[in-house]
Every structure is written in C-alpha cells, then in structure tokens.
Amino acid sequence: MDRLVSIGEAAKALGVSITTLRRWEASGKLVAEHTAGGHRRYDLAKLKPELFRSEAEACRRTVAYARVSSHDQKDDLERQKQVLELYCARQGWTFEVIADLGSGMNYQKKGLKRLLESLIEGQVGRLVITHKDRLLRFGAELVFAICEAKSVEVVILNLGEDTTFEEDLAKDVLEIITVFSARLYGSLSRKNQKLLDGVKKAVEDSQS
C-alpha cells in the first residue's frame, strides 16, 4: 500500500469530500507534502495509521518458548517443544520455537535474551509457553509487562502450577550454591564452606 496518495485518494480513505480536505489543510488540521513537480500528496500512514498498523502486526511472528533447568531434563525439554509445536500448528500459526537449558533464575540464557530482544524490537506478535515459570522462576511478570507494552498476546497452555516446580526450584537453589561456592572458594573460612556444603546436602536430600 502506497503511503503518499493524491488528494482524491486521501479524501476517499477518510470518507470526506475534497473540499473538506482542502479546508482542513487551510486550517492546519492536516499537512500535505509536495512532490518535485509541485503536486500535493497526503501521507496515509498519518491520516489512517490503523491501515499500516494492521500490516505491521501481520508481519509479527509467533514465538514459542521452552525451558528446563538441567541436562538431565532434556527429555522434558523435547516434550515441551513438541507440545508447543503441535498447539501452534493446530492454530494455523507460523511460529518459531526458542528453547533454553538453564536455571529459571538465570537471566543471561541465550534463548531468553534473544526472546527479549525480539519483543523489545516489536518483532513478536504472540508468545506461547507451557507454564508461566518456563520463562523465569521469579520475574516472569516483567516479561509479561514488556509483552503488554508491545501489544504481544501471551498464551499460557497450562495456567495451573507446573508439576515440576519443586524439582526445578531445588535445582535452581543448588545452582546458586554451586556458583557462590566456586566464586568464593578460598576466601571463605572453613566454617562457612562447611555451612554451604550442609545447605547443599539438605537440598539434595529433599529431592530424594
């Protein structure tokens, strides 16, 4: 669709007469552009922005996001992807699946960063996930706020509690302990190191 149109086409698009359009221009209500030959042209994107907004939204893609916390959950990740693919295909959507393998407390995962960049750049029209905490264990609301600001539809296939919540949360806590232990090893007293080891063992025991 051409953005710049003649006065007759502009009047038709707005549902008014050419005389009315000229009166609006004379009063400053709208401004015409001029070609090199001196002809008036009106910018439809300014007069009827909804026409172009619809075209832009039609180009925005559906993104399905899947995540698990650790390598021993790879089978679960594949199941998530299959569920998302089947659902999106049944809706007739053109879609892309982004998958992450990492803690729900890790904000630096490649897939998540790629998803956030696409959301912020306005490339996504719909986000599909199996559970809310597949995005992040804590902070998913921030992603949803970005979606709302960017007019992105969010589809959550299972609105109930994720059946692997306790297991994933325990793995996230273990990961945090492991990271802190590695970073602070050598600078901690033996007493504090023993305390960290005790917490780690308690978390592992809770999974048994």
C-alpha positions in Angstrom: 0.0 0.0 0.0 1.4 3.4 -1.0 1.8 5.9 1.9 1.7 9.0 -0.3 -1.6 9.5 -2.2 -3.4 12.2 -4.2 -6.0 14.5 -2.6 -8.8 12.4 -4.2 -7.4 9.1 -2.7 -6.9 10.8 0.6 -10.5 12.1 0.7 -11.8 8.7 -0.2 -9.8 7.0 2.5 -11.1 9.5 5.1 -14.7 9.4 3.8 -14.9 13.2 3.2 -15.0 15.4 0.2 -12.0 17.0 -1.5 -13.4 20.4 -0.4 -13.4 19.3 3.2 -9.9 18.0 2.9 -8.7 21.4 1.5 -10.5 23.2 4.3 -8.7 21.0 6.9 -5.4 21.8 5.2 -6.0 25.5 5.2 -6.9 25.4 8.9 -3.7 23.5 9.7 -5.6 20.3 10.7 -3.5 18.3 8.3 -0.4 19.0 6.2 0.2 17.9 2.6 3.6 17.0 1.2 4.7 18.3 -2.2 6.4 16.3 -5.0 9.2 17.8 -7.1 6.6 18.7 -9.7 4.6 20.6 -7.1 1.7 18.1 -6.7 0.1 17.6 -3.3 0.5 14.2 -1.7 -1.0 13.1 1.6 0.6 10.6 3.9 -1.9 7.8 4.6 0.2 6.5 7.4 -0.6 9.7 9.3 -4.2 10.0 8.1 -5.1 6.3 8.7 -2.4 4.8 10.8 -4.6 1.7 11.6 -4.2 0.6 8.0 -0.4 0.4 8.3 -0.5 -0.9 11.9 -2.5 -3.9 10.7 0.1 -4.6 8.0 2.9 -4.4 10.6 1.1 -6.6 13.0 0.6 -9.2 10.3 4.3 -9.5 9.9 5.0 -10.1 13.6 5.7 -13.7 14.3 4.6 -16.2 17.0 7.3 -17.4 19.3 7.0 -20.5 21.5 9.5 -20.6 24.4 10.5 -23.8 26.2 13.0 -24.2 29.1 14.3 -26.8 31.6 16.8 -26.3 34.4 19.4 -29.0 33.7 20.8 -31.5 31.2 19.0 -34.5 32.9 15.7 -32.9 31.9 16.4 -32.9 28.1 13.6 -35.3 27.5 11.2 -32.9 29.2 12.5 -30.1 27.0 11.7 -32.2 23.9 8.2 -32.9 25.2 7.7 -29.2 25.9 8.8 -28.3 22.3 6.5 -31.0 20.9 3.5 -29.7 22.9 4.2 -26.1 21.7 4.7 -27.1 18.1 1.6 -29.2 18.0 -0.5 -26.4 19.6 0.8 -23.7 17.3 0.4 -25.8 14.2 -3.2 -26.6 15.1 -4.0 -22.9 15.4 -2.5 -22.4 11.9 0.2 -20.0 13.1 3.5 -19.5 11.5 5.9 -19.9 14.5 9.4 -20.3 15.8 10.4 -22.3 18.9 13.1 -20.9 21.2 14.5 -23.4 23.7 16.8 -22.9 26.7 18.6 -25.3 29.0 19.3 -23.4 32.2 18.1 -22.2 35.6 14.9 -20.3 35.9 16.9 -17.8 38.0 19.4 -17.2 35.2 18.6 -14.0 33.2 21.5 -14.5 30.8 20.3 -17.5 28.9 20.9 -17.1 25.2 17.3 -18.0 24.2 15.8 -15.7 26.8 18.0 -12.8 25.7 17.0 -13.4 22.1 13.3 -13.6 23.0 13.6 -10.3 25.0 15.4 -8.5 22.1 12.7 -9.6 19.7 9.9 -8.5 22.0 11.5 -5.1 22.5 12.1 -4.6 18.8 8.4 -5.3 18.1 9.1 -8.4 16.0 6.8 -10.7 18.1 3.0 -10.7 18.0 2.4 -13.7 20.2 4.3 -15.6 22.9 3.3 -19.2 23.7 4.6 -21.1 26.8 3.5 -24.2 28.6 3.7 -22.7 32.1 4.4 -19.2 33.4 7.6 -20.2 35.2 9.1 -21.6 32.0 10.2 -18.0 31.3 11.7 -17.3 34.7 11.3 -18.8 38.1 10.9 -15.2 39.5 10.4 -12.2 37.3 8.1 -13.6 34.6 5.8 -10.7 35.3 8.4 -8.3 34.0 8.4 -10.2 30.7 4.6 -10.0 30.6 4.8 -6.3 31.3 7.0 -5.9 28.2 4.5 -8.0 26.2 1.7 -5.8 27.3 3.6 -2.6 26.4 4.4 -4.1 23.0 0.8 -5.4 22.4 2.0 -9.0 22.4 -0.6 -11.7 23.0 0.6 -14.2 25.7 -0.7 -17.7 25.5 -0.1 -20.0 28.6 -1.2 -23.5 27.8 -1.3 -24.7 31.4 -2.5 -22.0 33.9 -2.1 -24.3 36.9 1.1 -25.0 38.8 3.9 -26.5 37.0 4.2 -30.2 38.1 8.0 -29.9 38.2 8.0 -26.8 40.4 9.7 -28.3 43.5 12.3 -30.3 41.5 13.2 -27.2 39.3 13.3 -24.9 42.4 15.7 -27.3 44.2 17.9 -27.5 41.1 17.9 -23.7 40.9 19.0 -23.4 44.6 21.7 -26.0 44.0 23.0 -24.0 41.1 23.1 -20.8 43.1 25.0 -22.6 45.9 27.4 -24.1 43.4 28.1 -20.7 41.7 28.7 -19.0 45.0 30.9 -21.8 46.3 33.1 -21.6 43.1 33.4 -17.8 43.3 34.1 -17.6 47.0 36.2 -20.7 47.3 39.5 -19.9 49.1 38.2 -16.6 50.5 35.7 -18.4 52.8 36.6 -19.7 56.2 36.4 -23.5 56.6 33.4 -22.9 58.9 31.4 -21.0 56.2 32.4 -23.5 53.5 31.1 -26.3 55.7 27.8 -24.4 56.1 27.4 -24.1 52.3 28.1 -27.8 51.9 25.5 -28.5 54.6 22.9 -26.4 52.8 23.7 -28.1 49.5 23.3 -31.6 51.1 20.0 -30.6 52.6 18.6 -29.5 49.2 19.9 -32.7 47.6 18.3 -34.8 50.4 14.9 -33.1 49.8 14.9 -34.3 46.2 15.3 -38.0 47.4 
